[in-house]
Amino acid sequence: MEYKKIRHAIFISRPNRFVAYVLLDGAEEKVHVKNTGRCRELLVSGCRVVLEESENLHRKTRYSVIAVFKGDLLINMDSQAPNAAAYEALNNGYIKEIGKVDYIKREVKYSESRFDLYYEKAGKKGFIEIKGVTLEQDGTAMFPDAPTERGTRHIRELIKAKKEGYEAGILFVIQFKGAKVFTPNSATDIKFSQALAAAARSGVGIMAYECIVSEKSMVLNSSVPVII
C-alpha cells in the first residue's frame, strides 16, 4: 500500500467518524478520516498526523488522515490499507501459514457474508477475513477498539466454511511495527473474543502480522504471537 502526496499536520478535533479538523501550515483545515473506528487513544488533541492529498478535485475535503504518531510510534489508520497489504502479501506467498497460492480474489460472497480474500491452492479453496489493528497498549496489539457485531458474524461464518471443507483464516493486520503479541480486546467486546476462541477450536487459522509502516507505505512484515 503506497501513498503519493503526503503532508504533516496537527490534530485538533473529530466532530464525527468521517471528518476531522487539523492545523495545516498554520491554518485550520477540514479533512476526511479514512477510518470509521473510534481511534480515541490515537486522535488526541495536539498529536501529529499524516495526510494524503487527494487527486480528486471535486472532493469536499482535499486531504485524508492516513496515519498518526502515538509518541514516536507511527500507526497507519487507513482502513483500506490492511486489505491491500494482505492481498499483496498473499499474492507473493509471504504469509507463511498459507504459502504460495494459485489463485486469489478479493471480496467474495459466502453464505450471509462477504470475505475479504478467497484463494485456491493445490486443489483446496479457502477464505481469509482481514481485520486492521490500530489499538496498542504496552507493546500488545488488540482488536477491536469498539464492539463489532459484524466481526463476530464473520467469525461464525468462517467456522461454518471450515466445517464445509474450506480452508479458513482470520488475519489481524497490525498497522504498526514492534508489537510483541496480539490478543482480542475482551474488555471491549467479550462476544468477539469468545467467537475467536471458538474459531480456533474449530480449526480456523488465527494469524497476526505486524507491518512496516512509513508515511508513504504499509507492507506486511512478520508474524506476531497470538494469545486467545
C-alpha positions in Angstrom: 0.0 0.0 0.0 1.6 3.3 -1.1 0.6 6.9 -0.9 1.7 9.7 -3.1 1.3 13.3 -1.9 1.9 13.5 1.9 1.6 16.4 4.3 2.1 16.8 8.1 -0.5 18.4 10.4 -1.5 18.8 14.0 -4.8 17.1 15.0 -7.4 19.5 16.6 -10.8 17.6 16.8 -13.0 15.0 15.2 -16.7 16.0 15.3 -17.8 12.7 13.7 -16.5 9.5 12.3 -15.7 10.8 8.8 -14.4 14.3 9.5 -11.6 15.9 11.5 -10.1 19.4 11.8 -6.3 19.8 11.7 -3.8 22.6 11.8 -2.0 22.6 8.4 0.6 25.3 7.7 -0.8 27.4 10.5 -4.5 27.3 9.3 -7.4 25.1 10.3 -8.3 22.5 7.6 -11.3 20.2 7.4 -10.1 16.7 6.4 -11.5 13.2 5.8 -10.8 10.4 8.2 -10.1 7.1 6.5 -11.1 5.0 9.5 -14.6 4.8 11.0 -13.4 3.2 14.2 -13.2 5.2 17.4 -9.4 5.6 17.5 -9.8 7.7 20.7 -6.5 6.7 22.0 -4.8 7.9 18.8 -6.6 11.0 17.7 -6.0 13.2 20.7 -5.7 17.0 20.5 -2.2 18.1 19.6 -1.0 14.8 18.2 0.9 14.7 14.8 -1.0 13.2 11.9 0.0 12.4 8.3 -2.3 13.5 5.5 -2.7 12.3 1.9 -3.7 14.9 -0.6 -6.4 13.7 -3.0 -6.1 13.9 -6.7 -9.9 14.3 -7.0 -10.6 18.0 -7.4 -14.3 17.5 -6.8 -13.9 16.2 -3.3 -15.3 18.2 -0.4 -12.1 17.7 1.5 -8.7 18.0 0.0 -6.9 15.7 2.5 -7.4 12.4 4.3 -5.8 11.4 7.6 -3.9 8.2 6.9 -1.5 7.9 9.9 -0.9 9.2 13.3 2.1 9.4 15.7 1.5 7.9 19.1 4.5 9.4 20.7 7.3 8.2 18.4 5.3 5.2 17.1 3.8 5.7 13.6 0.5 4.0 13.3 -1.3 3.7 9.9 -5.0 4.2 10.4 -6.3 3.9 6.8 -9.0 1.2 7.0 -8.3 0.2 3.4 -4.6 -0.4 3.9 -4.8 -3.8 5.7 -6.7 -5.4 2.8 -4.3 -4.1 0.2 -1.3 -5.1 2.2 -2.7 -8.6 2.9 -3.6 -9.1 -0.8 -0.1 -8.2 -1.9 1.5 -10.4 0.8 -0.7 -13.4 0.0 -0.2 -13.0 -3.8 3.6 -13.1 -3.2 3.5 -16.1 -0.9 4.6 -14.1 2.2 2.0 -15.4 4.6 3.8 -18.5 5.9 0.7 -20.2 7.3 -0.7 -20.3 3.7 2.2 -20.2 1.4 2.0 -19.6 -2.4 -1.5 -19.7 -3.8 -2.6 -20.5 -7.4 -5.5 -18.0 -7.5 -6.6 -15.1 -5.4 -9.7 -12.8 -5.5 -10.9 -10.0 -3.3 -14.4 -9.5 -1.8 -16.0 -12.9 -2.4 -19.5 -13.7 -1.1 -20.1 -16.8 1.1 -23.4 -17.5 2.7 -24.5 -14.3 4.5 -21.1 -12.7 4.5 -18.5 -11.3 2.1 -15.0 -12.3 2.9 -12.0 -10.2 2.1 -9.9 -12.8 0.3 -10.6 -16.0 -1.5 -7.8 -18.3 -2.7 -7.2 -21.6 -4.3 -4.1 -23.7 -3.7 -3.3 -27.2 -4.8 -6.9 -28.1 -5.3 -8.0 -26.5 -2.0 -10.2 -23.5 -1.6 -10.0 -21.0 1.3 -11.3 -17.7 2.7 -9.5 -15.1 4.8 -11.1 -12.3 6.7 -8.9 -9.4 7.5 -9.1 -7.1 10.5 -7.0 -4.0 10.7 -5.5 -3.4 14.2 -4.6 0.1 15.4 -5.1 -0.4 19.2 -1.8 -0.7 21.1 -1.0 -0.9 24.8 2.5 -1.5 26.2 3.5 -3.5 23.0 0.3 -5.5 22.9 -1.9 -5.2 19.8 -5.6 -5.6 20.4 -8.8 -5.8 18.4 -11.5 -4.5 18.4 -11.4 -0.9 19.7 -15.2 -0.9 19.7 -17.9 -3.6 19.9 -18.3 -5.3 16.4 -21.3 -7.5 15.8 -20.3 -7.7 12.1 -16.9 -9.0 13.1 -18.4 -11.7 15.3 -20.7 -12.7 12.5 -17.8 -13.1 10.1 -16.1 -15.4 12.6 -19.2 -17.6 12.8 -19.4 -17.7 9.0 -15.7 -18.8 8.8 -16.4 -21.6 11.3 -19.2 -22.7 9.0 -17.0 -22.6 5.9 -14.4 -24.6 7.7 -16.9 -27.3 8.6 -17.9 -27.4 4.9 -14.4 -28.2 3.8 -12.9 -24.8 3.0 -9.7 -23.6 4.5 -10.5 -20.6 6.7 -8.5 -18.0 8.5 -8.6 -14.6 10.2 -5.7 -12.3 9.6 -5.1 -9.5 12.0 -3.0 -6.9 10.2 -1.3 -4.8 12.9 -0.9 -1.3 11.4 2.4 -0.5 13.2 5.7 -2.1 13.9 7.0 -3.6 17.1 4.0 -5.4 18.5 5.1 -8.2 20.9 1.9 -10.1 20.9 -1.7 -9.9 19.7 -4.8 -10.6 21.8 -8.5 -10.0 21.4 -9.8 -7.0 23.4 -12.2 -8.9 25.7 -12.9 -5.8 27.8 -14.4 -4.1 24.9 -16.2 -7.0 23.1 -16.4 -10.3 25.0 -18.6 -11.9 22.3 -16.0 -11.3 19.7 -13.3 -12.8 21.9 -15.4 -15.9 22.7 -16.2 -16.3 19.0 -12.5 -16.1 18.1 -11.7 -18.8 20.7 -14.4 -21.0 19.2 -13.0 -20.5 15.8 -9.5 -21.5 16.9 -11.0 -24.7 18.4 -12.8 -25.4 15.1 -9.6 -25.2 13.1 -9.9 -21.7 11.7 -6.4 -20.2 11.4 -5.8 -17.2 13.7 -2.9 -15.1 12.3 -1.4 -11.8 13.3 1.2 -9.9 11.3 2.9 -6.6 12.2 3.6 -4.1 9.4 6.5 -2.0 8.3 4.9 1.5 8.3 6.3 4.6 6.8 4.5 7.9 6.0 4.1 6.7 2.4 3.5 3.0 2.6 2.5 -0.1 4.7 3.6 -3.6 4.0 3.2 -6.9 6.0 6.4 -7.7 7.8 6.4 -10.7 10.3 4.1 -12.8 12.3 3.3 -12.0 15.9 2.3 -14.5 18.6 -1.5 -14.7 19.2 -2.9 -15.2 22.7 -6.6 -16.1 22.8 
